[in-house]
Amino acid sequence: MGTLAGGVAKSVRLLAFWLATFLPVTYLPLVATDAVGDHAAAFVGLLALHAVTILVGHGYGSEN
């Protein structure tokens, strides 16, 4: 049972790592086109999601 939990944790960390890598692709166009004011809630939500994925995915790749 411990192996299943470890596998799930590793998968979540993997997903969070890659989301943290690619999320800026979604919100940088909002900044570049100055559309942040029109979609402020979405922008703040994306930034919060990015912060969470950075924290969760931080240790990915450093496991032995």
C-alpha positions in Angstrom: 0.0 0.0 0.0 2.9 2.4 0.7 4.2 1.9 -2.9 0.8 3.0 -4.3 0.8 6.2 -2.1 4.4 6.9 -3.2 3.5 6.4 -6.8 0.5 8.8 -6.5 2.6 11.4 -4.8 5.3 11.1 -7.5 2.6 11.5 -10.2 1.1 14.5 -8.5 4.6 16.1 -8.2 5.3 15.4 -11.9 2.0 17.0 -13.0 2.6 20.0 -10.7 6.1 20.4 -12.0 5.0 20.5 -15.7 2.0 22.7 -14.9 4.3 25.2 -13.2 6.6 25.1 -16.3 3.8 25.8 -18.8 1.3 28.0 -16.9 3.2 31.2 -17.7 2.4 30.5 -21.4 -1.3 31.1 -20.4 -1.0 34.3 -18.5 1.9 36.1 -20.2 -0.3 36.8 -23.2 -2.8 38.6 -20.9 0.1 40.8 -19.7 1.5 41.3 -23.2 -1.9 42.4 -24.6 -2.8 44.5 -21.6 -5.9 42.4 -21.0 -5.2 41.9 -17.3 -7.7 44.6 -16.3 -10.5 42.9 -18.3 -9.8 39.5 -16.9 -8.4 40.3 -13.4 -10.0 37.4 -11.6 -8.7 34.9 -14.1 -5.2 36.4 -14.0 -5.1 36.3 -10.2 -6.4 32.7 -10.3 -3.7 31.7 -12.7 -1.0 33.3 -10.6 -2.3 31.5 -7.5 -2.5 28.2 -9.3 1.1 28.8 -10.5 2.3 29.4 -7.0 0.7 26.2 -5.8 2.1 24.1 -8.6 5.6 25.6 -7.9 5.3 24.6 -4.3 4.0 21.1 -5.0 6.2 20.3 -8.0 9.4 21.8 -6.4 11.0 18.5 -5.5 10.3 16.7 -8.8 13.5 15.2 -10.3 15.5 15.3 -7.1 14.2 11.9 -5.7 16.6 9.0 -5.7 
